[in-house]
Amino acid sequence: QLKEHGGGSVKSGNSLTLSCSASGFDVNEHGMGWFRQAPGKERELVAALSWVGGNTYYADSVRGRFTISKGAPEFVLVLQMNSLKPEDTGVYYCAAHERPYCSGAPCTSGGNLKKEAFGFWGQGTQVTVSS
């Protein structure tokens, strides 16, 4: 089970950190990612990380502002969000690949970036950015 922590409401230009904890689930060797879903829109991949190799992927809309990384022992995944914009508003989900043993660049490209590749999901946390 995955669970997100750290959502909230902030003003445009500010920062927010999201964390993801895992229980009953070994994230080792699973690719992981953060998705978000804005009202009335499809759930989209924001950032992804290969557990082995440390390769990353960022959506164009967040590249240079968001950073995905492994967390401290308490949290397995972190998303640092800087220079937030109103268009970053949405429910953010922590997710892990259905299939383990994904490593390196292939883990963060092609079909491994599709929503269907992620079989484990958190419940989501709301992020609201006001102008």
C-alpha positions as CSV (number, residue, x, y, z in Angstrom):
1,Q,0.0,0.0,0.0
2,L,1.3,3.5,-0.9
3,K,0.3,6.7,0.9
4,E,1.0,10.3,0.0
5,H,1.9,12.9,2.6
6,G,2.3,16.7,2.4
7,G,-0.4,18.1,0.1
8,G,-1.9,21.5,0.9
9,S,-2.6,25.0,-0.4
10,V,0.1,27.5,-1.3
11,K,0.5,30.7,-3.2
12,S,1.9,30.8,-6.7
13,G,5.7,30.8,-6.6
14,N,6.0,28.9,-3.4
15,S,7.2,25.4,-2.7
16,L,5.7,22.2,-1.5
17,T,7.1,18.7,-0.7
18,L,5.2,15.5,-1.2
19,S,6.3,12.3,0.3
20,C,5.2,8.7,-0.3
21,S,5.3,5.9,2.3
22,A,4.9,2.2,1.5
23,S,3.6,-0.6,3.7
24,G,3.3,-4.3,3.0
25,F,5.1,-3.6,-0.3
26,D,8.7,-3.8,-1.2
27,V,9.5,-1.0,-3.6
28,N,12.9,-2.2,-4.4
29,E,13.4,-2.6,-8.1
30,H,10.0,-1.1,-9.0
31,G,9.9,2.0,-11.1
32,M,7.9,4.7,-9.3
33,G,6.3,7.9,-10.2
34,W,4.1,10.8,-9.3
35,F,0.9,11.5,-11.2
36,R,-1.5,14.3,-10.9
37,Q,-5.1,14.8,-11.9
38,A,-6.6,18.2,-12.3
39,P,-10.4,18.7,-12.2
40,G,-12.0,17.5,-15.5
41,K,-8.7,16.2,-16.9
42,E,-7.0,12.9,-17.4
43,R,-4.4,11.7,-14.8
44,E,-1.0,12.5,-16.1
45,L,2.5,11.5,-15.2
46,V,4.5,14.3,-13.7
47,A,7.7,12.6,-12.8
48,A,9.2,9.0,-12.7
49,L,12.2,7.4,-11.2
50,S,13.9,4.1,-11.9
51,W,14.8,2.5,-8.5
52,V,17.9,1.0,-9.9
53,G,20.1,3.4,-11.8
54,G,18.3,6.6,-10.6
55,N,17.1,7.6,-14.0
56,T,14.4,10.2,-14.0
57,Y,11.6,11.5,-16.3
58,Y,9.8,14.8,-16.0
59,A,6.8,16.1,-17.9
60,D,7.7,19.3,-19.9
61,S,5.4,21.3,-17.7
62,V,7.3,20.6,-14.5
63,R,10.9,20.1,-15.7
64,G,13.3,22.4,-13.9
65,R,10.8,23.1,-11.1
66,F,10.0,19.6,-9.7
67,T,12.5,17.0,-8.4
68,I,11.7,13.4,-7.8
69,S,14.0,11.4,-5.5
70,K,14.2,8.4,-3.2
71,G,13.1,9.3,0.3
72,A,14.6,8.8,3.8
73,P,13.8,5.5,5.5
74,E,10.3,6.7,6.5
75,F,9.3,7.6,3.0
76,V,10.2,5.8,-0.2
77,L,9.6,8.6,-2.7
78,V,9.7,12.4,-2.5
79,L,8.5,15.1,-4.9
80,Q,10.0,18.5,-4.3
81,M,7.9,21.1,-6.1
82,N,9.3,24.6,-6.5
83,S,8.0,27.7,-8.2
84,L,4.5,26.3,-8.1
85,K,1.9,27.6,-10.6
86,P,-1.9,27.6,-10.4
87,E,-1.9,25.0,-13.2
88,D,-0.1,22.6,-10.9
89,T,-3.3,22.3,-8.9
90,G,-4.7,18.8,-8.7
91,V,-4.7,15.5,-6.8
92,Y,-1.2,14.0,-6.7
93,Y,-0.7,10.3,-6.7
94,C,2.3,8.2,-5.8
95,A,2.5,5.0,-7.9
96,A,4.7,2.0,-8.5
97,H,5.2,-0.2,-11.5
98,E,3.1,-3.4,-11.5
99,R,6.2,-5.4,-12.6
100,P,9.5,-5.2,-10.7
101,Y,13.0,-5.5,-12.0
102,C,12.8,-2.3,-14.0
103,S,16.1,-0.5,-14.0
104,G,18.0,2.2,-15.9
105,A,16.8,4.4,-18.7
106,P,14.2,1.9,-20.1
107,C,12.4,2.2,-16.8
108,T,11.7,5.9,-17.4
109,S,10.8,5.7,-21.1
110,G,8.3,4.4,-23.5
111,G,5.6,2.1,-22.2
112,N,7.0,2.3,-18.7
113,L,5.7,5.9,-18.5
114,K,2.1,4.9,-19.3
115,K,-0.4,4.8,-16.6
116,E,-1.2,1.2,-17.4
117,A,2.4,0.2,-16.3
118,F,1.7,1.3,-12.8
119,G,-0.2,-1.2,-10.7
120,F,0.2,0.2,-7.2
121,W,-1.4,3.5,-6.3
122,G,-1.8,5.7,-3.3
123,Q,-5.1,7.4,-2.4
124,G,-3.9,10.8,-3.6
125,T,-3.3,14.2,-1.9
126,Q,-4.7,17.5,-2.9
127,V,-2.3,20.3,-4.0
128,T,-3.9,23.7,-4.6
129,V,-1.9,26.6,-5.9
130,S,-3.6,30.0,-5.9
131,S,-2.5,33.1,-7.8
